[in-house]
Amino acid sequence: MTTDVAPETSSGPNASLFRASNDLKFLGEVLGETVREHCGEDVFAAVETLRAHSIDLRKGDGEDSLRALKATLARLSSDDLELALRSFTYFLHLSNLLQSEGIGAQKAEGSSRQEFLTRLREASAVEKATLRDLISDILVMPVLTAHPTEIRRQSTIRAEAAIAAMFQDQFGDNPSENDETRAGIAREMLILWHTRLQRQTKQTVLCEIDNGVAVTSTVLVPAITEFLTELDAALQDSGIDWSAFGMPPALRVGSWIGGDRDGNPFVTADTMRYALEVQSNAIFDFYREELRLLESELSLSADLVAVTNELNELGASEAANPLFAGEPYRRAIRHIRRRLQATGDGARESLDAPPYASPEEFSQDLGVVRDSLCRGRAGRLIGGRLGRLHYAVACFGFHLMSLDMRQNSKIHEATITELFAAVDVTSDYKSLSEEERIVLLRNELSTPRSLIRANWQYSDKTDSELKIFAAAAEARRRLGAGVITTSIISNTESCSDLLELAVLLKQFGLFGAEAQNPVNIAPLLETIGDLRRSESIMTALFGLPEYRVAFERGSAVQEIMLGYSDSNKDGGITTSRWEVYKAESNLTKVLNSLGVDLRFFHGRGGSIGRGGVSSRDAILAQPEGATANEVKITEQGEVISRRYGTVDHAKEHFSVLVSSMVEVKTDPKTHDAETADSQALMETISDAAYGAYRDLVAGEKDFPTFFRQSTIVDAIADLNLGSRPVSRGSISSLADLRAIPWVFSWAQCRLMLPGWYGFGSGVKAALNAPGVDEARLQALYRDWPFFRTLVDSIRMALEKTDLSIGLQYADLVEDKNLRDRVTEKITAEWKATTHAILNITGCKSAAAVTGFEYRRAYVDPLNYAQIDLLRRRRETQGVPAERDALLLTINGIASGLQATG
């Protein structure tokens, strides 16, 4: 395959695409050679014909090109169609490889990390001290989740990463002119071509745990430790005392994988134990290897360098070892290695190498080595392996990632109901009013008794929940409180939802006035109603002394999770984003007035419909004071491989996170445009947008039928993306359907509805308000980061929307009256939203934002093939070859759009 679709210019937004076009052409040629060699001339010719018709269609040749494209697809046998679709899918993978991974262009345009570090180095002494204080107070925590949005298999990711590495090695040269590089890429291309694109079996929770730990141990650990030591070094003045080394870590990593049981029956106490064991083993392996290398490096002789008494005492147990005669640092590190080995093995304490009781003890021993180097005028040695090890212990402890627990409030309610009934507190807790529940739960928080009845036969679900909490308590005793810090409540609707979890945790010493380092209880606010009730829920909670006393025994930072996905499914993108923003602003003011520190946990997905935006925009667009010093952000699916595919990419991303937190704290103009008038205007836009969205998804009673028949939602389960079911209940119920398949399905049919629907109606309503014109909205876009981020997100969704293709999917709906009613609404709203976006931004079209135009000609044939395959599937129930072909189209379209769910 080759590429004839090139960017228009070599500067501006498409500059990186222009520089990568020759490399993409080369990769297309290698792919084409592979197709011709292994599939024959007929398949290769069909691929080229389809591509040519698609390009002609995009150039405006219209119906003739479309008819020719469809006719070519129809002539292909099932087997040849599958091969052709694989060709297009892999071409899109390779396009993403060059664009998203930043091959060549990233190095040519410079590194944001290097710019940030240079800024720190060049700051004045006063500025440097201020920046150091700011960074010392910051904590950013990416949290890996198992949410299944990565369409690619690990096998294809590996081969594509190998090709990327070859391009990186050839930076500045033409890879096509290097015979060795070309041969290597051809080999990896052959592996790709003969590797299945789809998973044949459903992923298990254990597989998800292993994948998450692999990413963290091989990429995130070195990336975070290297970035933090670079950051620390950049802040040192030339004559600064190296004993000052070591700021508090600005980054830590969390995980849900093995702890998130909301809607996933496969997450049990055993899977949680497995997750924690694998995580702990991984970080201990890292420490052992780093200490082995450090012991080899620090060959300093006592005859040539002064050492402290503390260092000599640390290594005293190794004094008789002839291997380390006169080498005090090696003796000390050997002792540290033996203590760490005893800790990891769970060995009993011995006189010469007792296990560490906590990561802090381990860090203290490393501090002895550090201080001795400083006093011996060898402080420069701290900035290497020892410095990275110091930050590793501070960030990862003995647990690698802090594992969050998550469960739905309805499960907590059912569990509490059983516990109360078993000890005769009340036989029907569920029938109590909110006020009655709070009285009962407060009483249990203030009494020392246990609600768990010995030898009682609980239901399987309640028994599973109790075992989860018991496993969490045991893990914290063994690995420290950092291993599990937070328990999250999905579907939080009331104050009693938080108290129910508090009472459950209390039974295991994980919360309460007597608990040591109690677990944080975090509500997840994920519907429009929940977000609107958030202020009253949290005000009521902190008005209860039983909760507040226990809360203050812990971190004294109240974590609140904000759900972008379900709020979008519930109320549309405009109202979702606005209600999240208002909830942040109101909660910040209210809890600050109560003297409560706050940390927001942003539950964002990778796609626009699930809150996906650039990390910098996400941080800068927060309400005033909402970022405070700490923030958590979910990372899932394709976002993990895109941001953390290599150590270099991860370091760049961490730089963006930290520098954005610094920027939002040092730029006083960020919130100047957020006036009472602008908030009122946004409220008008949101109200009308919400009305339009709800009129579509709830006002049309047969809308679920339209959704199922016009999208690939029924086929998503066949993708085997992850261990969780795609729905909490019936797939026919939009309320039960998870946000991921909802967004995924609309993306596949190219309507991208969760990314834009309703905004046009909102703007129309605003322009009808007194004193509001387009100039006012344009000023808001220019000056208010929140509004600009919303508008830019919608514009990117519109860029990938193709109404003409989407309407052809709608032809699959059996009830033509239903089809016409819904498509009439969608068409009208698309026109209104497109008009609004173009007027607000001043752009002539919605294109040229993400470079998607460059890939359209390769995505469109996959859509037309998918429409035909969906029709065949419904008429004949499908044959295996056609099923595989349908799944290939899903893979290819997701790759071309660079979005799944």
C-alpha angles and dihedrals in degrees: 000000000000134000126241096166108092132170115264097236141024094225138054123029094346098047095106090048091052092052091047096047095088091049090049091050089052092050090047090054092051090048090048091052089051092050093047093047098047103029104031137241094290094060092042090050091049091052092050091047093051091048092049093050091048092051090048089050090053090049089061103263088133127183098009093057092044092051090048092049093050092045091053091051091048093053094056120097117236091259095047091045090055091051092049092049091050089054093055092043094053092046088057090048089054092047089054089047091061099037106035097035089049097229109187095342093069092056093041093054096043134245123287087209092056090048090052093047091047090052090054093047093049096047118112119255091260093047091046092054091049092049091048091053091048094049091045089059095047125098121178117181122191108199118206115218131188093229103145107239101119104103094186126083120236088245093061092041089056094052092045090049089053090054090048090052091054091053091048090052090053096048110148092022133079108257090202090063094053109085094199093050093045091050091048093050090047089054093051090045089055091051089050093049093053094044119093112248093206128063111245095206135035115265117249126221088249090057090050090050092050092048093049093048091047092055092046098046098042100037115011098046095053092037095052096042093047093046094049093049089049089050092049093048092049090057095051117104114226093255100034120135106256090216085078088069118128125057119196106276114267091202137053131164128232134186141201094188107118094006102062106089098159103130092345112107091184094071107091138152088273094054090047090052090048092051093050093045093050092046093049093047091051096053093043089052088053093050093048093052094045092049091048090054092043090052089053093048101046098069092146113153124228087225091061106035134040116241132191126250088241091060092050090050091049091056097038094109089061096047093106093053106108091204090071102041108155093358106109097172092055090049091051094047092047088055091049089050092053093049091049091049090052090049095050093045092048088234123171118262115272130188096249101037115020115181118255114261092208143358087257090064090051090050092050091057090050087050090058089057091046095049092048091052090050094050090045091056091248095110092128088075090066094073094068130054095338091054092049090048091050091055092043091058092046092049104035107024112182092316106057094211131027104241114219119209116218132184138159117263090235090062091049088050092051091048093050089047091058094045093051092047093050093057095037097247091130132337096212112033092160092065094057122106121246091257092050091048092052092052091051095045094047089054092053092050091054098047126076097219124111121238093204111102116213117241091004119148105234124182117271091253095050091044089053092051093050091050090052091055091045090052090050092052092049092049092052091051091051103037104022135262091287092071092075115014104154141043114195127207115213116207094023107184105155147018091259090061089066094043092052091058090044090056092047092050090047091062089066100039092258097118139016141075092296098043121114111228094348120214116260113249110216125188116215109216105198111152130062090249093050092050091050091050094046097098094052092044094053094040090054091046095053090046088069112087092202090063097038095052091052092043092055091054089067132048090313088221114118111217119207122185120212119205116215097173104056093036087056092049088048100046112005129257099288097051093038093056093043096048091048089050093049093046090053092049096046095043091049092054096043098045093042088054088054091051094250121140114222137208120189120212110204113210097203128161126206097256125077092242089060098047098275114161134137112292093240093052091046092056098040093048094061121113118265111286094005095109091052105162102308135054136168124203130186118237118194148160116340091003090068094054092043097049100030104031092118136012090251093052091047092051090051090051094048089051090055091050096049097039091049091053089051091047095052090052096048102040109083093186097063094098102031093108093053099097131152088259094052091048091050090049091050089049090056091050092047095048093053093042090051091050092051093047095047090046087060103042099031105018092059101066094200094047092112088059091051090049095050096045097044099045141049094249092122091056097050093087089060090062091074090214098157148344097267122090113248091237136037089220133342116006086219091067116082089200091058096041114100118241093243098064089040093058093035093055095050090049093052094055089048096239093108086194098168089058099060117000115130100017093100092054089048093054091046090056091048093052089053090057118098115270096009122120137155091272089060091053091045090054090049090052091050098046110028114071093201094054093041092052091049093049093045090050092052091047091054090050090051090050090063094039116103110186094187091057092042091054090054089057087052089060086072089070109105097210103069093191089055090047093051095047094051098040090049089058093044093049093049093048092046090054092047093047094046091049091049095048095048092048094047095047096036091230125141095222141004091246131098095048102107101008092253091139086070091064102035095097090058097044099048096066089053090054094050090047090049092053091053093045092050089052091049092046091055095044099045103016085245134265123249094258091051091046090054090046091052091052089049090056090052091051093047097046091048089051092047093049090041086224138094118159 
